Amino acid sequence: MICHDEIGDAARWAFSAAPRRESGRPALSTWPLETLRNLRPGRVYSHEEFSDARDGAHEPRHARAVRVAKTEGWSAWLTVFRATDDFSAADSALLSSLAPHVQIALENFALLERERMRATFMEHALASAGISWRLHDRAGCVLAQGSVTWPCAPAADEAHTLAQFGANQPRRGDAKLFCGADAEFAALPLSAPAIASTARVGTLTRTHHPLGANQARYFERKYSLSPKEARLAIAVANGKNLAEAASELGLTLETARNYSKRIYGKTGARGLPDLVRIVLSSLVAHVDVDCLSTNFSPSMQSENAIEELEA
C-alpha cells in the first residue's frame, strides 16, 4: 500500500510497503504517481490500462491497483504485483473488498496526524512563551508534563489541594490561581474523562526571562530605532531606571536621555512608564522567537547609522 499527503500540486511520500525486486528498486515505480492520482476511487485497475504510462524497463508485468477515496488531503492505493501469472477476478474482488477497510484506517490516520500536529504546535508555542504545564489525575498526582521544566518542587499539600479542586467539579473554563512561597500557578479543570485514571486538572505556570537581543531587533525594525535605542528600551522594560540602563549600555546619562526622547517620538510613548507598557504589551515580549527580517529603506539605514555615530 502507498499513502501520501498532497500540498498543492506536490506530493510527499508518507508510507510505502511496496515489495522490492532483486535489484532493490520498488515495483511501484511501474506506475507514475500522476497516473495513480487519476484513478477513480473504488474501481480495480489492471496493468493493461496503463500500457502508455508504464515504464517498460521495469517489471513485474502483472499488477492490480485500487484507489481509496481521498480523506482530508491524504490519498492511498492498494497495489499488488506479480512477475508471472496474471491475477484472477477473485483477486480483484478481494482487493476491492479491502478498500473500505483501508478507507477507515486512512481516516483514523488523518485524524491522528492532525492531532499530532496540533499537540506539537501547542507544545512548541507554550515552550516559546516559557510556560510549563502538567496534567494531574483525580488524586492530584502528575500524569504528564511539558518540555519546560516546572520551576520549583511541588509543595507538600499540592496534590491534595488539586484533588479537592477537581473533586468540586468546577465548570470547564473556570480557573483558580494558587500562590505558594516559591511559585504561583493556575489550575484549570478538564472535561470529565471517560476513564477514571485520566487527567482531571491541568496546571500552568510561567518562568520569567528578561527580554534580550531578539526583542531588541524586533523593536529596532518595527519603530525604526537605532540598535542602541532599541537596547535602551529593552533595558528599561526589564526594570532598570534610565541611569542603570545607561551604565549597562556604556552611555552617559545625558546621551541616554537624548535617546529616550528619540524613542518616545518614534514609538509614540508619553514617557518612560508608557514605553514600558508598549514593550511589554507586544507579543514578542512573551514569545522568545527570532523575528523575521524586514527590508529597510536605504534612508532608514543611513539615519540609524548617523544616530549611532553622533552618540
N, C-alpha and C positions, 0 to 999 in steps of 0.2 A: 504494500500500500504506500502511496505517496500523499503528502499533505503539505500545503504551503499557504502563506498568507499573501494577500495582494495589496500593494500600496501603489495606487495609481496604475500605471502600466507595467510596473516592475513586479517581479515575483521573487520571494526569498524561500528557499527550501528549508522546511522546518523538520521534516521527518521522512525518512526513506527506509523501507525494509525490502527493497528490490533484491532479488537474487543476483549473484555475480557469476560471470563466466570464468573460465580458466584464465583468461587474460587479465582478470581483475576489474574489467570495465563493467558497469552495471548494464543489464539487459534493457533497462528502462530507456536508455539513450536511443533505442529503436524508434520511439515516437517523440517528436519535439514537444516541448511544453505548450507552445501555442496551439498545436493540434489537439492536445488533451483538453485545453481550456474551452475549445469549441464543441465538445461533446454534449449531447443532450442528456441531462440527468436521468438516471434510471434505466436507460437503454444499454444493452450489452453490444459492444462493437468488436468486430473481428479484425485480424491483421490485414485482410484483403481490402478493407475500406480505407486503408492508409497507404496504399501502394505508392502514391506520389510523395507522401510526406516521409516515408521510411528511408533510412539510410541503408542501402543495400549491403554495405560493407559489414554491417553488424547483424549477428544472429541473436536470439533464436528466430526461427521462421514463423512460428505459430504463436498467436497471442490473443487474449481477450481483455477488454477493459470496460469498466462501467464507472460513470462519474456520479459521485454522491452530490446531492443538492447543496448549493453554496450556503454557508452559515456564517453570518457576521464577518464577512471578509475572508473566510477560510474556505478552501476547496480541497477535495480529496478524491482519489480514484482508487478503485480496486483493480489490480492488473495481475494477470497470470501469463507465464511464458513457457514454451516448450521448444526444444531444438528439433524433436522428431514427434510424429503423430499429432494430428490436429485434435482440437478439443471437440467434445460431443455436445449435443443440445442439452444434455443433463448437466454438463459442466457450466454451460452458460446460465441455465436456470438456477443452479446453486449460487453462482456469482451474483445474479440478480436478487436472490432472496437474502443475501448477506448485506446488500446495500442499505436497507432501512436501519439495520442494527449499527452499521458504521455511521449512519447519519446521527443516531442518538449519541454515539461516542464522540462524534465531532462537535455536537452541540455542547456536551459536557466539557470537552477540551477547550472550546472557545470561551465558555463561562469561567473555567478555572484560570485560563490565561488572562482574561480581563481582570479577575480578582487579584491575580498575582501582580499585574502591572499597577493596579490601584494601591495594593499594600506596599509595593516597592516605592512608589512615588510618595505616599504618605510618610513612610519611614524616613525617606531622604529629606522631605520637607521639614519634618519635626527635628531631625538631626541638624539641619542647616540653621534652624532657629534656636538651637541649644536646648530643646525641650526633651526631657526624659519622661517615659511613660511606663506604666506597669499595669498588668491585669491581675485581679485578685479573685479567689474563689469565695464561697459563702462564709468560710471561716476567716477571711481576710488574708490568707496566705498568698504569696506571689506565685502566679502560674506562668507568666511570661513578662519580658521587659524588652525595651528598645535598645538600640545600639549605643545611645548616650548613657553613660554610667550615672546611676542615681547619686546625687551629690553627698548624701550622708547615710549613715547606718539607720535602719528602722528603729523607731522608738519602741520601748518595751511594750506599751499598750496599743501600738499602732494597729496590729492585726485585729484585736478585739474591737477597737473603735470603728474600723472599716466594716467588720462583720455586723456591728449594730446598725451602721449606716445603711448597709444593704438589706438588713432584715426589716427595716422600717418601710421597705417597698416605696422608695421615692419615685416620683414620676420621671420618665425619660426627659432629659434636658435640665432637670434640677441638679445643681452642683453645690458642693459645700467646701469652704476653704478651711483647711486645718493649719494652724500655726504652732510650730514647735520651737524648741530652743535653738535648733540648728538649721531648720529649713521650714518652708511652708509649701503646701501642695494642695491642689484641688482634687476632689473626689467626684466622679461622675457616675451615676447609675447606668447600667447597661440593660438592654431588653431582657425580659425574663427568659432564661435559657431553657431549651428543651431537655438538656441533660444537666442534672444537679451539680456535676463536678466541673462544669464550665464556668467561665468568668462571670462574676456578678457586678463588680465595681472596677472602674479604671481610675488611675491616679496620674496626675500630671504635675511636673514642676519644671522650672527653667533655671539654668545656670547662667548667671550674668557674665558676659565677656565685654571688656572695654572695646569701643569702636577703634578701628585701625585703618590700615592702608586701603583696603577695598572700599570702605565707606568714604574715605577722603577722595579717592579717584572719582567716585560717583558724584559727590557734590562739586568737585572741580569741573566735571563735564556738564552737569545739569545747570549750574549757575554761572558758568564761565569764570570760575575763581582761579587764581594762580595756585600752584601747588602749596605754597606756604599759607595762603589764605585758607585753603581747604583744611590743611592740617591744624591751623589755629581754631577753626570752627569745631573740628572733631575733639580737640583737646578741651575746649570749653564745655562741649556736650558730655565729656567724660567726667565732669565735676570740678575741673580746675578753674581758678579765677584767672583774670587776664594776666596778672603778674606771674603766676605759676606757669601758665601756658607759654608766655614769652620766654621764660627761663628754659623751659623744656625744648623750645624750638631754636634757641640761640639768638633771640631777638631782644632788642631793648624794649622797655615798656612803651616808649613813645612810638616806636615802629609798630608794635602790636596794636596800639590804639588807632594808628592810621589804617592798619589792615582791617581792624574791626569796623571802621566807618565804611570802607570799601565793601566789606562783606554785607553790612546792613543794606547798602544801596543796591547790591546785586541780588540779594535774596528777598528784599522787602521786609526784613526784620525791623522791629521798632526798638530793639535794644537787645542786651545780652540774654535775658530770660526768653524773649521771643525767638531768638536764634536757636537756643537750646530746644525749644518746642518744635521748631521747623525740622531740626536734625532728628530728634527722637521720634517724631511722628512719621518719618519716612520708613517705607518697608525695608530698605537696605540697612536700617539701623537694627533690625531684628532678625535678618536672614543673612548669614555670612557667606555670600557668594561673590565671585568676581564679576564686576559689572561689564556689560557689553560695551565695546568700543564705539565711539561716535566720531563722525568726521568733523573736525574743527575747521573753520574757515581760516585762511592764511592771516586775515586781520586779527582774529581772535588769538591765534598762536603768537603773533607779534606783540599784541597788547600784554599778554601774560608774561612774555619774556622781558618786556620793558619794565613791568612792575617788579619783577624779581631783581633786575639789575639796579633799579632805583633803591631797593631795600639794602 
